Amino acid sequence: GNNMTTVFTYTADQAVQDGLFTDITQLAKETKRLNVSDLIVRLSVGIKEQTNSDSFEFHVNMILKALFDAWDKDTSVFHPEGDGLIQFTYKPFGKIWAMLDYTSGQAIHIFFPSEY
């Protein structure tokens, strides 16, 4: 028979469609801290659910600020020899991780460690 094996990769686009991530690229660009023009920024459902819808943008902006502050302290983290993971704390929500993802464009994903 014809044994065709399909390697299935779960992409970030699919994760967005499934509601696991929300695209917050526009909010990230508005912080003026994101200088990578083609970088997509996605936020996990777990973090989104922690924010009340009326304060979503406020929390996202604070999380992005904390992320960019941590990134500034260790700019090597996303270099090829870096571990590709930024761990930082946003006091209202606790520990948050940010990681590069290349499954659907060049992106950074922000999520709780428990969602990893």
C-alpha positions in Angstrom: 0.0 0.0 0.0 0.9 3.6 -0.2 2.1 4.7 3.3 1.8 8.4 3.2 2.7 9.9 6.6 1.4 13.4 7.2 3.3 15.5 9.8 0.8 17.6 11.5 1.9 20.9 12.9 -0.5 22.9 15.1 0.0 26.4 13.9 -0.5 29.7 15.7 -3.2 30.6 13.2 -5.1 27.5 14.2 -4.6 28.4 17.9 -6.1 31.8 17.2 -9.1 30.2 15.4 -9.6 27.8 18.3 -9.7 30.8 20.7 -6.4 29.8 22.5 -4.7 33.1 21.5 -5.8 36.6 20.7 -3.9 38.8 18.3 -2.8 42.0 20.2 -0.3 43.2 17.6 -2.1 46.6 17.1 -2.0 47.3 20.9 1.6 46.3 21.0 2.5 48.7 18.2 0.7 51.5 19.9 3.0 51.2 22.9 5.8 52.5 20.5 8.1 50.0 22.2 7.7 47.3 19.5 10.3 48.3 16.8 10.0 45.1 14.8 7.5 46.0 12.2 6.5 42.5 11.1 6.3 40.9 14.5 2.9 39.5 15.5 2.0 39.6 19.2 -0.5 37.1 20.5 -2.0 36.8 24.0 -3.2 33.5 25.6 -6.8 32.8 26.5 -5.7 32.3 30.1 -4.4 35.8 30.4 -7.3 37.2 28.4 -9.8 35.6 30.8 -8.0 37.3 33.8 -8.8 40.7 32.3 -12.3 42.0 32.6 -13.4 43.0 29.1 -13.6 46.7 30.2 -10.0 46.7 31.4 -8.6 44.4 28.7 -6.5 47.2 27.0 -5.3 48.5 30.3 -4.0 45.1 31.4 -2.5 44.3 28.0 -0.7 47.6 28.0 0.7 46.9 31.5 1.7 43.4 30.5 3.4 44.7 27.3 5.3 47.3 29.4 6.5 44.6 31.8 7.5 42.4 28.9 9.4 45.1 27.1 11.1 46.2 30.3 12.3 42.6 30.8 13.3 42.3 27.2 15.4 45.5 27.5 17.2 44.0 30.5 18.2 40.9 28.5 18.1 41.6 24.8 20.0 38.4 24.0 17.1 36.2 25.0 15.7 36.1 21.4 19.0 35.7 19.7 19.7 32.3 18.2 21.9 31.3 21.1 19.4 32.6 23.7 16.8 30.3 25.2 13.9 32.2 23.4 11.9 32.6 26.6 11.3 35.7 28.6 10.0 35.2 32.1 8.5 38.3 33.9 6.0 39.2 36.5 3.0 41.4 36.2 1.9 41.9 39.8 -1.9 41.5 39.4 -1.5 38.2 37.5 1.8 36.8 38.7 4.4 35.1 36.5 4.0 35.4 32.7 6.1 33.9 29.9 6.8 35.2 26.4 8.2 33.0 23.7 9.0 33.3 20.0 6.7 31.3 17.7 7.3 30.8 14.0 4.4 28.5 13.1 2.3 31.4 11.5 4.6 34.3 10.8 7.2 35.7 13.2 5.5 36.2 16.5 5.8 36.5 20.2 3.4 34.6 22.3 2.5 35.7 25.9 1.0 33.2 28.2 0.9 31.8 31.8 3.5 29.1 32.6 0.6 26.7 33.3 -0.6 27.0 29.7 2.8 25.9 28.3 
